[in-house]
């Protein structure tokens, strides 16, 4: 218990690649598609569509994990918060996955955090 208490107060320890939260959202779309459909081709197709229709917004973080450049800069956004987009996508029900279909922009509307890490280009 003491160790957990000590660790919970630690600063952000792992360096984060500035594109990682965005890339995780693309993987979450593919993973959730596969979980709900068991169709690897559809899963890969949606991931490819994600790559073709979006650009990752590069982020940088200071040593404590606060976003220092990008849309969340100077707003106290933490590195772990930038993964909220991917997290919510990975939690979608299969009914929602079916309803969202191939509309990547609709997938990215599940969380405002997606706006911090991904720009829809098409």
N, CA, C and O atoms as a GROMACS GRO file, in nm:
protein
  488
    1UNK      N    1   0.082  -0.119   0.000
    1UNK     CA    2   0.000   0.000   0.000
    1UNK      C    3   0.087   0.126   0.000
    1UNK      O    4   0.058   0.223  -0.070
    2UNK      N    5   0.192   0.122   0.080
    2UNK     CA    6   0.282   0.237   0.087
    2UNK      C    7   0.347   0.264  -0.049
    2UNK      O    8   0.360   0.380  -0.089
    3UNK      N    9   0.387   0.158  -0.120
    3UNK     CA   10   0.447   0.173  -0.251
    3UNK      C   11   0.350   0.239  -0.348
    3UNK      O   12   0.388   0.328  -0.424
    4UNK      N   13   0.225   0.195  -0.347
    4UNK     CA   14   0.124   0.254  -0.434
    4UNK      C   15   0.108   0.402  -0.403
    4UNK      O   16   0.096   0.483  -0.495
    5UNK      N   17   0.107   0.437  -0.277
    5UNK     CA   18   0.094   0.577  -0.238
    5UNK      C   19   0.213   0.658  -0.289
    5UNK      O   20   0.197   0.769  -0.338
    6UNK      N   21   0.332   0.601  -0.276
    6UNK     CA   22   0.451   0.671  -0.324
    6UNK      C   23   0.451   0.688  -0.474
    6UNK      O   24   0.484   0.794  -0.525
    7UNK      N   25   0.413   0.583  -0.546
    7UNK     CA   26   0.413   0.589  -0.691
    7UNK      C   27   0.308   0.684  -0.746
    7UNK      O   28   0.330   0.749  -0.847
    8UNK      N   29   0.194   0.692  -0.679
    8UNK     CA   30   0.087   0.778  -0.730
    8UNK      C   31   0.125   0.925  -0.724
    8UNK      O   32   0.067   1.007  -0.795
    9UNK      N   33   0.223   0.960  -0.640
    9UNK     CA   34   0.266   1.098  -0.630
    9UNK      C   35   0.384   1.132  -0.720
    9UNK      O   36   0.431   1.246  -0.720
   10UNK      N   37   0.432   1.036  -0.796
   10UNK     CA   38   0.550   1.057  -0.881
   10UNK      C   39   0.515   1.139  -1.004
   10UNK      O   40   0.402   1.138  -1.054
   11UNK      N   41   0.615   1.210  -1.052
   11UNK     CA   42   0.600   1.283  -1.178
   11UNK      C   43   0.593   1.182  -1.292
   11UNK      O   44   0.625   1.065  -1.274
   12UNK      N   45   0.553   1.229  -1.406
   12UNK     CA   46   0.546   1.147  -1.527
   12UNK      C   47   0.685   1.091  -1.553
   12UNK      O   48   0.780   1.167  -1.569
   13UNK      N   49   0.699   0.958  -1.557
   13UNK     CA   50   0.831   0.896  -1.564
   13UNK      C   51   0.874   0.860  -1.705
   13UNK      O   52   0.993   0.870  -1.736
   14UNK      N   53   0.782   0.819  -1.789
   14UNK     CA   54   0.818   0.769  -1.922
   14UNK      C   55   0.809   0.881  -2.025
   14UNK      O   56   0.710   0.954  -2.030
   15UNK      N   57   0.913   0.894  -2.107
   15UNK     CA   58   0.901   0.991  -2.216
   15UNK      C   59   0.794   0.945  -2.314
   15UNK      O   60   0.781   0.825  -2.340
   16UNK      N   61   0.719   1.038  -2.366
   16UNK     CA   62   0.608   1.006  -2.456
   16UNK      C   63   0.641   1.058  -2.594
   16UNK      O   64   0.680   1.174  -2.610
   17UNK      N   65   0.626   0.973  -2.695
   17UNK     CA   66   0.640   1.016  -2.833
   17UNK      C   67   0.522   1.106  -2.864
   17UNK      O   68   0.408   1.070  -2.834
   18UNK      N   69   0.548   1.221  -2.922
   18UNK     CA   70   0.442   1.320  -2.947
   18UNK      C   71   0.331   1.273  -3.038
   18UNK      O   72   0.222   1.330  -3.035
   19UNK      N   73   0.355   1.170  -3.120
   19UNK     CA   74   0.251   1.115  -3.207
   19UNK      C   75   0.179   0.996  -3.144
   19UNK      O   76   0.078   0.949  -3.198
   20UNK      N   77   0.228   0.948  -3.034
   20UNK     CA   78   0.175   0.825  -2.975
   20UNK      C   79   0.025   0.830  -2.941
   20UNK      O   80  -0.046   0.735  -2.973
   21UNK      N   81  -0.026   0.937  -2.878
   21UNK     CA   82  -0.170   0.938  -2.849
   21UNK      C   83  -0.256   0.929  -2.974
   21UNK      O   84  -0.361   0.865  -2.973
   22UNK      N   85  -0.213   0.992  -3.082
   22UNK     CA   86  -0.284   0.986  -3.209
   22UNK      C   87  -0.278   0.845  -3.266
   22UNK      O   88  -0.381   0.790  -3.307
   23UNK      N   89  -0.160   0.787  -3.269
   23UNK     CA   90  -0.143   0.653  -3.324
   23UNK      C   91  -0.226   0.551  -3.245
   23UNK      O   92  -0.283   0.458  -3.302
   24UNK      N   93  -0.231   0.569  -3.114
   24UNK     CA   94  -0.310   0.479  -3.031
   24UNK      C   95  -0.459   0.487  -3.066
   24UNK      O   96  -0.530   0.387  -3.058
   25UNK      N   97  -0.506   0.604  -3.104
   25UNK     CA   98  -0.647   0.618  -3.145
   25UNK      C   99  -0.673   0.537  -3.272
   25UNK      O  100  -0.776   0.471  -3.283
   26UNK      N  101  -0.580   0.542  -3.367
   26UNK     CA  102  -0.596   0.462  -3.489
   26UNK      C  103  -0.597   0.313  -3.459
   26UNK      O  104  -0.677   0.239  -3.515
   27UNK      N  105  -0.507   0.271  -3.370
   27UNK     CA  106  -0.505   0.130  -3.331
   27UNK      C  107  -0.633   0.092  -3.256
   27UNK      O  108  -0.683  -0.019  -3.271
   28UNK      N  109  -0.685   0.185  -3.176
   28UNK     CA  110  -0.809   0.157  -3.102
   28UNK      C  111  -0.926   0.136  -3.197
   28UNK      O  112  -1.010   0.049  -3.173
   29UNK      N  113  -0.932   0.213  -3.303
   29UNK     CA  114  -1.038   0.194  -3.402
   29UNK      C  115  -1.027   0.055  -3.463
   29UNK      O  116  -1.126  -0.017  -3.474
   30UNK      N  117  -0.906   0.017  -3.502
   30UNK     CA  118  -0.886  -0.115  -3.562
   30UNK      C  119  -0.916  -0.226  -3.463
   30UNK      O  120  -0.983  -0.323  -3.496
   31UNK      N  121  -0.866  -0.211  -3.341
   31UNK     CA  122  -0.884  -0.314  -3.239
   31UNK      C  123  -1.031  -0.331  -3.203
   31UNK      O  124  -1.080  -0.444  -3.191
   32UNK      N  125  -1.102  -0.220  -3.186
   32UNK     CA  126  -1.244  -0.228  -3.148
   32UNK      C  127  -1.326  -0.286  -3.264
   32UNK      O  128  -1.420  -0.361  -3.241
   33UNK      N  129  -1.289  -0.250  -3.387
   33UNK     CA  130  -1.357  -0.307  -3.503
   33UNK      C  131  -1.340  -0.459  -3.503
   33UNK      O  132  -1.436  -0.533  -3.523
   34UNK      N  133  -1.217  -0.504  -3.482
   34UNK     CA  134  -1.193  -0.648  -3.482
   34UNK      C  135  -1.264  -0.716  -3.366
   34UNK      O  136  -1.322  -0.824  -3.384
   35UNK      N  137  -1.262  -0.655  -3.248
   35UNK     CA  138  -1.330  -0.714  -3.132
   35UNK      C  139  -1.478  -0.735  -3.159
   35UNK      O  140  -1.536  -0.834  -3.115
   36UNK      N  141  -1.538  -0.643  -3.232
   36UNK     CA  142  -1.683  -0.648  -3.254
   36UNK      C  143  -1.723  -0.726  -3.379
   36UNK      O  144  -1.836  -0.776  -3.387
   37UNK      N  145  -1.633  -0.736  -3.475
   37UNK     CA  146  -1.671  -0.799  -3.601
   37UNK      C  147  -1.595  -0.928  -3.631
   37UNK      O  148  -1.639  -1.009  -3.712
   38UNK      N  149  -1.480  -0.946  -3.565
   38UNK     CA  150  -1.390  -1.060  -3.593
   38UNK      C  151  -1.348  -1.062  -3.740
   38UNK      O  152  -1.315  -1.167  -3.794
   39UNK      N  153  -1.348  -0.944  -3.804
   39UNK     CA  154  -1.312  -0.932  -3.944
   39UNK      C  155  -1.179  -0.857  -3.956
   39UNK      O  156  -1.177  -0.735  -3.948
   40UNK      N  157  -1.068  -0.930  -3.975
   40UNK     CA  158  -0.938  -0.864  -3.981
   40UNK      C  159  -0.923  -0.769  -4.100
   40UNK      O  160  -0.854  -0.667  -4.090
   41UNK      N  161  -0.986  -0.802  -4.212
   41UNK     CA  162  -0.976  -0.713  -4.328
   41UNK      C  163  -1.045  -0.580  -4.302
   41UNK      O  164  -0.991  -0.474  -4.336
   42UNK      N  165  -1.162  -0.584  -4.242
   42UNK     CA  166  -1.234  -0.460  -4.208
   42UNK      C  167  -1.153  -0.380  -4.106
   42UNK      O  168  -1.143  -0.258  -4.116
   43UNK      N  169  -1.098  -0.449  -4.010
   43UNK     CA  170  -1.015  -0.383  -3.908
   43UNK      C  171  -0.897  -0.312  -3.973
   43UNK      O  172  -0.871  -0.195  -3.944
   44UNK      N  173  -0.825  -0.381  -4.059
   44UNK     CA  174  -0.711  -0.320  -4.130
   44UNK      C  175  -0.755  -0.207  -4.221
   44UNK      O  176  -0.686  -0.106  -4.231
   45UNK      N  177  -0.869  -0.224  -4.287
   45UNK     CA  178  -0.920  -0.121  -4.377
   45UNK      C  179  -0.951   0.007  -4.300
   45UNK      O  180  -0.920   0.117  -4.347
   46UNK      N  181  -1.011  -0.006  -4.182
   46UNK     CA  182  -1.043   0.113  -4.103
   46UNK      C  183  -0.916   0.180  -4.052
   46UNK      O  184  -0.909   0.303  -4.045
   47UNK      N  185  -0.816   0.101  -4.017
   47UNK     CA  186  -0.690   0.161  -3.975
   47UNK      C  187  -0.625   0.236  -4.092
   47UNK      O  188  -0.575   0.347  -4.074
   48UNK      N  189  -0.627   0.175  -4.210
   48UNK     CA  190  -0.573   0.242  -4.328
   48UNK      C  191  -0.650   0.371  -4.357
   48UNK      O  192  -0.590   0.473  -4.390
   49UNK      N  193  -0.782   0.366  -4.344
   49UNK     CA  194  -0.865   0.484  -4.367
   49UNK      C  195  -0.830   0.593  -4.265
   49UNK      O  196  -0.826   0.711  -4.299
   50UNK      N  197  -0.806   0.553  -4.141
   50UNK     CA  198  -0.763   0.647  -4.038
   50UNK      C  199  -0.634   0.717  -4.081
   50UNK      O  200  -0.624   0.840  -4.074
   51UNK      N  201  -0.537   0.641  -4.126
   51UNK     CA  202  -0.408   0.697  -4.169
   51UNK      C  203  -0.422   0.790  -4.288
   51UNK      O  204  -0.352   0.890  -4.297
   52UNK      N  205  -0.513   0.755  -4.380
   52UNK     CA  206  -0.533   0.836  -4.500
   52UNK      C  207  -0.610   0.964  -4.475
   52UNK      O  208  -0.594   1.062  -4.548
   53UNK      N  209  -0.694   0.966  -4.372
   53UNK     CA  210  -0.784   1.080  -4.353
   53UNK      C  211  -0.750   1.168  -4.234
   53UNK      O  212  -0.825   1.260  -4.201
   54UNK      N  213  -0.637   1.140  -4.168
   54UNK     CA  214  -0.600   1.219  -4.051
   54UNK      C  215  -0.452   1.252  -4.053
   54UNK      O  216  -0.373   1.192  -4.125
   55UNK      N  217  -0.416   1.350  -3.971
   55UNK     CA  218  -0.277   1.380  -3.943
   55UNK      C  219  -0.262   1.390  -3.793
   55UNK      O  220  -0.348   1.445  -3.724
   56UNK      N  221  -0.153   1.335  -3.743
   56UNK     CA  222  -0.125   1.347  -3.601
   56UNK      C  223  -0.076   1.488  -3.571
   56UNK      O  224   0.005   1.544  -3.645
   57UNK      N  225  -0.125   1.544  -3.463
   57UNK     CA  226  -0.076   1.673  -3.416
   57UNK      C  227   0.040   1.643  -3.323
   57UNK      O  228   0.021   1.584  -3.217
   58UNK      N  229   0.162   1.683  -3.363
   58UNK     CA  230   0.277   1.651  -3.277
   58UNK      C  231   0.270   1.729  -3.146
   58UNK      O  232   0.248   1.850  -3.145
   59UNK      N  233   0.290   1.660  -3.038
   59UNK     CA  234   0.289   1.720  -2.905
   59UNK      C  235   0.427   1.706  -2.842
   59UNK      O  236   0.502   1.614  -2.874
   60UNK      N  237   0.460   1.798  -2.755
   60UNK     CA  238   0.578   1.783  -2.672
   60UNK      C  239   0.534   1.798  -2.526
   60UNK      O  240   0.434   1.863  -2.496
   61UNK      N  241   0.612   1.737  -2.439
   61UNK     CA  242   0.580   1.735  -2.297
   61UNK      C  243   0.702   1.776  -2.216
   61UNK      O  244   0.815   1.749  -2.256
   62UNK      N  245   0.679   1.843  -2.105
   62UNK     CA  246   0.792   1.874  -2.018
   62UNK      C  247   0.822   1.752  -1.930
   62UNK      O  248   0.755   1.650  -1.940
   63UNK      N  249   0.922   1.766  -1.843
   63UNK     CA  250   0.965   1.651  -1.762
   63UNK      C  251   0.858   1.601  -1.666
   63UNK      O  252   0.867   1.488  -1.618
   64UNK      N  253   0.758   1.683  -1.637
   64UNK     CA  254   0.651   1.637  -1.547
   64UNK      C  255   0.530   1.586  -1.624
   64UNK      O  256   0.428   1.550  -1.563
   65UNK      N  257   0.539   1.581  -1.759
   65UNK     CA  258   0.430   1.525  -1.838
   65UNK      C  259   0.323   1.623  -1.880
   65UNK      O  260   0.216   1.582  -1.923
   66UNK      N  261   0.349   1.752  -1.868
   66UNK     CA  262   0.253   1.854  -1.910
   66UNK      C  263   0.278   1.887  -2.057
   66UNK      O  264   0.393   1.901  -2.099
   67UNK      N  265   0.171   1.898  -2.135
   67UNK     CA  266   0.183   1.933  -2.276
   67UNK      C  267   0.238   2.074  -2.288
   67UNK      O  268   0.184   2.168  -2.230
   68UNK      N  269   0.349   2.088  -2.365
   68UNK     CA  270   0.411   2.220  -2.381
   68UNK      C  271   0.396   2.276  -2.521
   68UNK      O  272   0.418   2.395  -2.543
   69UNK      N  273   0.358   2.192  -2.618
   69UNK     CA  274   0.327   2.244  -2.752
   69UNK      C  275   0.215   2.160  -2.810
   69UNK      O  276   0.202   2.041  -2.781
   70UNK      N  277   0.134   2.224  -2.890
   70UNK     CA  278   0.016   2.159  -2.945
   70UNK      C  279  -0.108   2.222  -2.885
   70UNK      O  280  -0.097   2.315  -2.806
   71UNK      N  281  -0.225   2.173  -2.922
   71UNK     CA  282  -0.350   2.234  -2.876
   71UNK      C  283  -0.370   2.240  -2.725
   71UNK      O  284  -0.443   2.327  -2.677
   72UNK      N  285  -0.309   2.150  -2.649
   72UNK     CA  286  -0.327   2.151  -2.504
   72UNK      C  287  -0.224   2.231  -2.428
   72UNK      O  288  -0.226   2.235  -2.305
   73UNK      N  289  -0.132   2.296  -2.501
   73UNK     CA  290  -0.024   2.370  -2.434
   73UNK      C  291  -0.080   2.482  -2.348
   73UNK      O  292  -0.179   2.546  -2.384
   74UNK      N  293  -0.016   2.505  -2.237
   74UNK     CA  294  -0.052   2.612  -2.143
   74UNK      C  295  -0.192   2.598  -2.086
   74UNK      O  296  -0.250   2.696  -2.038
   75UNK      N  297  -0.247   2.478  -2.092
   75UNK     CA  298  -0.380   2.454  -2.035
   75UNK      C  299  -0.374   2.348  -1.926
   75UNK      O  300  -0.478   2.307  -1.873
   76UNK      N  301  -0.253   2.303  -1.892
   76UNK     CA  302  -0.239   2.203  -1.787
   76UNK      C  303  -0.275   2.062  -1.833
   76UNK      O  304  -0.296   1.975  -1.749
   77UNK      N  305  -0.283   2.040  -1.963
   77UNK     CA  306  -0.314   1.906  -2.014
   77UNK      C  307  -0.194   1.816  -1.990
   77UNK      O  308  -0.080   1.852  -2.023
   78UNK      N  309  -0.218   1.700  -1.933
   78UNK     CA  310  -0.112   1.604  -1.903
   78UNK      C  311  -0.102   1.500  -2.012
   78UNK      O  312  -0.198   1.473  -2.084
   79UNK      N  313   0.016   1.441  -2.024
   79UNK     CA  314   0.041   1.338  -2.126
   79UNK      C  315  -0.064   1.228  -2.118
   79UNK      O  316  -0.118   1.187  -2.221
   80UNK      N  317  -0.092   1.181  -1.998
   80UNK     CA  318  -0.190   1.072  -1.987
   80UNK      C  319  -0.330   1.114  -2.032
   80UNK      O  320  -0.408   1.030  -2.075
   81UNK      N  321  -0.362   1.242  -2.021
   81UNK     CA  322  -0.493   1.290  -2.066
   81UNK      C  323  -0.506   1.284  -2.218
   81UNK      O  324  -0.617   1.271  -2.270
   82UNK      N  325  -0.394   1.292  -2.289
   82UNK     CA  326  -0.400   1.290  -2.435
   82UNK      C  327  -0.438   1.152  -2.489
   82UNK      O  328  -0.471   1.139  -2.606
   83UNK      N  329  -0.435   1.050  -2.404
   83UNK     CA  330  -0.476   0.915  -2.444
   83UNK      C  331  -0.625   0.891  -2.423
   83UNK      O  332  -0.675   0.782  -2.452
   84UNK      N  333  -0.696   0.991  -2.374
   84UNK     CA  334  -0.840   0.976  -2.349
   84UNK      C  335  -0.916   0.944  -2.477
   84UNK      O  336  -1.014   0.870  -2.475
   85UNK      N  337  -0.871   0.999  -2.590
   85UNK     CA  338  -0.934   0.972  -2.718
   85UNK      C  339  -0.930   0.822  -2.747
   85UNK      O  340  -1.034   0.761  -2.774
   86UNK      N  341  -0.811   0.763  -2.741
   86UNK     CA  342  -0.796   0.619  -2.768
   86UNK      C  343  -0.871   0.536  -2.665
   86UNK      O  344  -0.931   0.434  -2.699
   87UNK      N  345  -0.868   0.580  -2.539
   87UNK     CA  346  -0.937   0.506  -2.434
   87UNK      C  347  -1.087   0.498  -2.461
   87UNK      O  348  -1.146   0.390  -2.453
   88UNK      N  349  -1.149   0.611  -2.492
   88UNK     CA  350  -1.294   0.609  -2.515
   88UNK      C  351  -1.331   0.529  -2.639
   88UNK      O  352  -1.434   0.462  -2.641
   89UNK      N  353  -1.248   0.536  -2.742
   89UNK     CA  354  -1.274   0.454  -2.861
   89UNK      C  355  -1.269   0.307  -2.823
   89UNK      O  356  -1.352   0.228  -2.868
   90UNK      N  357  -1.172   0.270  -2.741
   90UNK     CA  358  -1.159   0.128  -2.703
   90UNK      C  359  -1.272   0.080  -2.614
   90UNK      O  360  -1.289  -0.041  -2.596
   91UNK      N  361  -1.348   0.171  -2.558
   91UNK     CA  362  -1.460   0.136  -2.470
   91UNK      C  363  -1.596   0.139  -2.540
   91UNK      O  364  -1.698   0.112  -2.477
   92UNK      N  365  -1.599   0.170  -2.669
   92UNK     CA  366  -1.727   0.178  -2.741
   92UNK      C  367  -1.797   0.043  -2.744
   92UNK      O  368  -1.732  -0.062  -2.753
   93UNK      N  369  -1.927   0.047  -2.735
   93UNK     CA  370  -2.006  -0.076  -2.748
   93UNK      C  371  -2.002  -0.123  -2.893
   93UNK      O  372  -1.972  -0.046  -2.984
   94UNK      N  373  -2.031  -0.249  -2.913
   94UNK     CA  374  -2.034  -0.301  -3.050
   94UNK      C  375  -2.145  -0.236  -3.131
   94UNK      O  376  -2.133  -0.222  -3.253
   95UNK      N  377  -2.251  -0.196  -3.065
   95UNK     CA  378  -2.357  -0.125  -3.136
   95UNK      C  379  -2.306   0.009  -3.187
   95UNK      O  380  -2.338   0.049  -3.299
   96UNK      N  381  -2.228   0.078  -3.105
   96UNK     CA  382  -2.170   0.207  -3.147
   96UNK      C  383  -2.070   0.186  -3.261
   96UNK      O  384  -2.066   0.265  -3.355
   97UNK      N  385  -1.990   0.080  -3.251
   97UNK     CA  386  -1.893   0.050  -3.357
   97UNK      C  387  -1.965   0.028  -3.488
   97UNK      O  388  -1.922   0.077  -3.592
   98UNK      N  389  -2.075  -0.046  -3.484
   98UNK     CA  390  -2.154  -0.071  -3.604
   98UNK      C  391  -2.214   0.059  -3.658
   98UNK      O  392  -2.214   0.081  -3.779
   99UNK      N  393  -2.264   0.144  -3.569
   99UNK     CA  394  -2.325   0.270  -3.612
   99UNK      C  395  -2.222   0.366  -3.672
   99UNK      O  396  -2.252   0.436  -3.769
  100UNK      N  397  -2.101   0.369  -3.616
  100UNK     CA  398  -1.997   0.459  -3.667
  100UNK      C  399  -1.942   0.412  -3.801
  100UNK      O  400  -1.904   0.493  -3.884
  101UNK      N  401  -1.939   0.282  -3.820
  101UNK     CA  402  -1.897   0.225  -3.948
  101UNK      C  403  -1.762   0.275  -3.994
  101UNK      O  404  -1.665   0.275  -3.918
  102UNK      N  405  -1.756   0.317  -4.118
  102UNK     CA  406  -1.631   0.361  -4.179
  102UNK      C  407  -1.606   0.511  -4.168
  102UNK      O  408  -1.510   0.562  -4.226
  103UNK      N  409  -1.692   0.582  -4.096
  103UNK     CA  410  -1.680   0.728  -4.083
  103UNK      C  411  -1.577   0.762  -3.974
  103UNK      O  412  -1.612   0.773  -3.857
  104UNK      N  413  -1.452   0.778  -4.014
  104UNK     CA  414  -1.344   0.802  -3.919
  104UNK      C  415  -1.367   0.930  -3.839
  104UNK      O  416  -1.341   0.933  -3.719
  105UNK      N  417  -1.416   1.034  -3.903
  105UNK     CA  418  -1.443   1.159  -3.832
  105UNK      C  419  -1.543   1.136  -3.719
  105UNK      O  420  -1.530   1.195  -3.612
  106UNK      N  421  -1.644   1.053  -3.742
  106UNK     CA  422  -1.743   1.023  -3.639
  106UNK      C  423  -1.678   0.947  -3.523
  106UNK      O  424  -1.711   0.972  -3.406
  107UNK      N  425  -1.588   0.855  -3.554
  107UNK     CA  426  -1.517   0.784  -3.447
  107UNK      C  427  -1.445   0.884  -3.356
  107UNK      O  428  -1.444   0.868  -3.234
  108UNK      N  429  -1.386   0.985  -3.415
  108UNK     CA  430  -1.305   1.080  -3.340
  108UNK      C  431  -1.387   1.183  -3.265
  108UNK      O  432  -1.332   1.264  -3.190
  109UNK      N  433  -1.517   1.181  -3.283
  109UNK     CA  434  -1.605   1.272  -3.210
  109UNK      C  435  -1.646   1.214  -3.074
  109UNK      O  436  -1.721   1.279  -3.000
  110UNK      N  437  -1.600   1.094  -3.040
  110UNK     CA  438  -1.639   1.033  -2.913
  110UNK      C  439  -1.574   1.102  -2.793
  110UNK      O  440  -1.621   1.086  -2.680
  111UNK      N  441  -1.467   1.178  -2.816
  111UNK     CA  442  -1.398   1.246  -2.707
  111UNK      C  443  -1.340   1.378  -2.755
  111UNK      O  444  -1.283   1.386  -2.864
  112UNK      N  445  -1.356   1.481  -2.674
  112UNK     CA  446  -1.294   1.610  -2.706
  112UNK      C  447  -1.142   1.598  -2.709
  112UNK      O  448  -1.075   1.679  -2.773
  113UNK      N  449  -1.087   1.500  -2.640
  113UNK     CA  450  -0.942   1.481  -2.637
  113UNK      C  451  -0.887   1.449  -2.776
  113UNK      O  452  -0.769   1.473  -2.803
  114UNK      N  453  -0.971   1.396  -2.863
  114UNK     CA  454  -0.925   1.366  -3.000
  114UNK      C  455  -0.879   1.494  -3.070
  114UNK      O  456  -0.788   1.490  -3.153
  115UNK      N  457  -0.941   1.607  -3.037
  115UNK     CA  458  -0.904   1.734  -3.098
  115UNK      C  459  -0.763   1.778  -3.059
  115UNK      O  460  -0.701   1.856  -3.131
  116UNK      N  461  -0.712   1.730  -2.947
  116UNK     CA  462  -0.577   1.764  -2.902
  116UNK      C  463  -0.470   1.688  -2.977
  116UNK      O  464  -0.355   1.733  -2.984
  117UNK      N  465  -0.505   1.575  -3.034
  117UNK     CA  466  -0.402   1.486  -3.089
  117UNK      C  467  -0.417   1.454  -3.238
  117UNK      O  468  -0.323   1.406  -3.300
  118UNK      N  469  -0.536   1.479  -3.295
  118UNK     CA  470  -0.564   1.436  -3.432
  118UNK      C  471  -0.633   1.547  -3.510
  118UNK      O  472  -0.724   1.612  -3.459
  119UNK      N  473  -0.588   1.566  -3.631
  119UNK     CA  474  -0.656   1.658  -3.723
  119UNK      C  475  -0.713   1.574  -3.837
  119UNK      O  476  -0.641   1.500  -3.903
  120UNK      N  477  -0.843   1.587  -3.859
  120UNK     CA  478  -0.908   1.517  -3.969
  120UNK      C  479  -0.883   1.598  -4.095
  120UNK      O  480  -0.917   1.716  -4.101
  121UNK      N  481  -0.824   1.536  -4.196
  121UNK     CA  482  -0.788   1.607  -4.319
  121UNK      C  483  -0.884   1.579  -4.433
  121UNK      O  484  -0.892   1.657  -4.528
  122UNK      N  485  -0.956   1.470  -4.425
  122UNK     CA  486  -1.053   1.435  -4.532
  122UNK      C  487  -1.185   1.399  -4.472
  122UNK      O  488  -1.279   1.366  -4.545
   0.00000   0.00000   0.00000
